[in-house]
Amino acid sequence: MKRIRPDSFLKLFLLLFISFFSINQQAIAQNFTISGFVRDAGTGEELIGANVIISGTTNGATTNVYGFYSLTLPAGSYQLVASYLGYEAKELTVDLSSQNQSLDIELSENAEMLSEVVVTDKKEDDNVTNVEMSVAKLDVNTIKKIPALLGEVDIIKAIQLLPGVSTVGEGATGFNVRGGGIDQNLVLLDEAPVYNQSHLFGFFSVFNPDAVKNVKLFKGGIPAEYGGRASSILDIRMKDGNNQRFAGQGGVGLIFSRLTLEAPLPKEKGSFVVAGRRSYIDIISKPFLEEDLQDSKFNFYDLTLKANYVINDKNRIFLSGYFGRDVFESGFGFNWGNGTGTLRWNSILTDKLFMNVSAIYSNYDYALGVSNDNGEGFDWDSQIVNYSLKNSYDWFLNNNHSISFGFEGLYYNFKPARASFTSGGETTDFSLDDKYALESAAYISNEQKVSDKLTLQYGLRVSGFHYLGATTVFELEDKVPDGNRPEVINTYEAKSGELIKDYYNLEPRFSANYVLNKSTSFKASYNRLAQYIHLASNTAASSPLDIWLPSSNNILPQKADQVALGVFKNFKDNMFETSVEVYYKDLQNQLGYVRGADLFLNNNLESEIIQGIGRAYGAELYIKKNKGALTGWLSYTLSRSEQKIQGINNGDWFNAKFDKPHNLTLVGIYSLNKYWDFSATFTLSSGIPATFPTHTLFLDDRPIPVNALNEQNNQRLPAYHRMDISFTKQSKKNDSRRWQSEWVFGLYNAYARRNAFSVYFRQNEDRPLDREAIQLSILGTVLPSVSYNFKF
Amino acid sequence: MRISYYSIVYFFIGSLLFSSCEDVVDIDYNVPTGTIYNIDAFINDGSFTQTIQILESPNFLDNSEPIPVENAEILVKDHLGNVYEFRHQTDGLYTWTPDSLGILISTQEPTELTVTIGSSSYKALNIAGNVPSIDSLTFEEDDFAFAEEGAVVAEFWATDVANEDNYYWAKMAVNHSYLDDTYDQNKLAHNGAYDESSDDIQFIPPVRSYDLEAANGDTVRMELLGINLDTYEFLSETFELRQNSGQFAVPYYNPRCNLIGNENSAEVIGWFGVARVSTFERVYDLE
């Protein structure tokens, strides 16, 4: 397959930028600008992606991720319409005959629409008119309506119901996007990367839905401001907090409870939100535990908080953070968790220029230990920490050009292991070297409205990566990979800050939208993404113990080129939204592992890794019903994901471990009356590939399963299907009563399907020479649930 | 090294919460046809009978008795050129029994194995590693957190050979039957621990520790084998494959093989490993 060359795209971008500047110098004279924020009238939350347009036209602006809009018009008086689905549209008259105007717009929730379910948070034909493609969006209200495991609403699980997104099974950490690995998704919570998004090994995600404002998954056509992963960006924005009144919401479920409180700061200077969750598995299970397990701890918790402070009309600062942990202790100790912090400064530099500066901290760590009363035992902890600084600008130059540019730097400290054994009063240290790296990027992009029908978004991201000391550097023999680990030919100690290896990449981005008519558009996109850090995992499902490692002198950055084409068509006044997208992804430097790879406590982890190429391609069909008592969607993805790595599968192409050729989901949400909602989801997909043993190796008379012909992923697990249903009973609506509540009754895995998570092989317990195949099903039965949610 | 604590955690929580289940299933999948020989050829310098077994490797889920290879010619040649012929006894087992001293095995020069089965012929070379003597073998009640009441742990006491990189395979047998290695009872060690950073140390737990089920009067025998890196890697791979299960299983693969066939030879799996050995026997007396 011929590789996609970014050079031709670069030339196109240069041409577009040059033409843009030449046109623009004439266009900006004698115009005036109206700018400000669009907010929810009830809570004061900024609305992301709200539209402000000139009445009767399609000319207008869309609020950025901070709720800011800027619209430049020729001098005159205008009728503007601000709209956001689920909210009453607001019409305003503005006088731009002599000067720029600053106007914050507040929209009220549409009470009539609230009684229905809203499955998008944008304007009704946004999917057709917006230049974005390959973007999966779900608003939090919709996510809360979808049946959930044990009634606990989950953002990551909801995303897996969208086209192009899949998982390897229940209880698996993370998700796969268009044939990419879980480490190829950059998950951002208020701009901070979250390295492990799972509670309880993947059954629940770490994001508290009550504290989340906006969720957006970029599968392709990724804007230049994002980078660092090869497959997708999941951008989660936290609520700012109600700046109108004290408010709260929460829920009590079978596994955990949650509470969120938000309130304005005095003198209208801002607001804050605090949201916490804690599981009580250990408390519930205590009566059933043996006496020696009574002190056991099995719980997880998280705390999400955010505050914002208005310095003046032009400047505002935000401080947000997340801290969560899973704790399992019972003779042994095992815990893991993420911590993030984001300090952000929004500044309106001019009516057209919006600036954001963010200082970000992110940490993921785990600790594992076991000891006896004599103090003998084993301890191991691991951590990845990064600090980053971002400076971004949105320049709303005129109605036809909206430019984004900025730069960022991320400093990584990888601490793969602090480990020791203690025995007989003697401690043996197995700690591994820390690793350090600096990732940096600069970007510029322009969204250009070429005509009423054609909109382009094009940009360039330049990224770099510096692998730094102090650490032990391994130089490996240069050989064609054959499945065996390469020999170390030299090692040396790099000094602190010493540059060991650097990489640079040009990452062009391009999207185009041609609107054929009011309800139909064609879209195309191309993007190149470079990924400099990698998750070493050789198992079907990722585990909390998997190790992040940087690109180095031995590990090359992963790269992905993706092209996508799509047709978007709405029917019946946007009641039905449909799309078909096809994509092809060309992947380089994909990670594979040598035979018998030893990924734990290995200072020379790089010698366990071999790299090759990959390809993923597919078609995604999406049909969504937006209005009426019955809403929901159908999503079907036909796709393949394959890899070719010398040393694996005899050097031939093989199915990637997350390859699922068919993936169908159906989501239905039916409003029975003003009190009762019913929802159901059905998922049907191909089983994931698996490598089964072919022959038996007898060693000391014991049978050992071997794959004698080295065929990787040579079989496939049985097809996966599952139905979940839930009923929601809402309390009587009474405008004078602030307290509102609902009961949610659910059945997860409603017909008790035992889906295969994996098939492995073992000796029969009674007849040790006999071998048998074992199917592991994570969910063995139907899981009923009941939960109570409230808000005030 | 393998980490089994995680599996413990996962299965405890999984079974507690979600009744995760494991079912024995009948699966039907195509396995390529053709003979693949299974050669299990581990020998050492002990002055007792040495055994090599050759079978036709069955498909993994074929539980019928494996077909023994009874017509093989097996020769072992030490570094000085002495040849030891292994003769077939029964069920594909070939033995060589010393008159007094065992096979001369060097830690510097390779020992060679030649196996001929009809038109197939295989050669392999391997070098042994050094091994320390075992000082003692002790039994005591197990106070480990997960240990069942009354459980016994047996520990052998030895010190890593100083000033060199050493690899060991440690095996314990009760009444001449090796302990089931499904649960980490078959151990590998690097310098008495798990990596090159150790040297000249007393073997650490869990390398030296074995869960023991024995009755008073039983003979407990410890074998410590000095092997080389290649053999260590082969055994690591086979141990991983044997214990591979659950949510975090790795893909099955073909472990390395140091047996090189001639042009017309059938496929082969297995290993020729040579070792220096130390043994220690003690009668169990803790009951």
Interface residues (C-beta under 8 A of the other chain):
Chain A: E170 G171 A172 L200 F201 F203 I255 I281 S285 F298 F328 S330 G331 F332 F334 L368 V370 S371 N372 D373 N374 E376 F421 S423 G424 E426 T428 D429 F430 G483 N484 N538 T539 A540 A541 S543 L545 R595 G596 A597 D598 F600 L601 N603 K657 A690 T691 F692 P693 T694 H695 T696 L697 F698 L699 D700 D701 R702 P703 I704 P705 V706 N707 A708 L709 N710 Q712 N713 N714 Q715 R754 F757 S758 V759 Y760 F761 R762 Q763 R767 P768 L769 D770 R771 E772 A773 I774 Q775 L776 S777 I778 L779 G780 T781 L783
Chain B: M1 R2 I3 Y5 Y6 I8 V9 Y10 F12 I13 G14 L16 L17 F18 S19 S20 C21 E22 D23 V24 V25 D26 I27 Y29 V31 P32 I36 N38 D40 F42 Q53 L55 S57 P58 N59 F60 L61 D62 N63 P66 D143 F144 A145 F146 Y178 D180 D181 T182 A193 Y194 D195 S197 S198 I201 Q202 I204 P205 E233 S236 E237 T238 E240 L241 R242 N244 S245 G246 Q247 F248 A249 V250 P251 Y252 Y253 N254 P255 R256 E267 I269 G270 W271
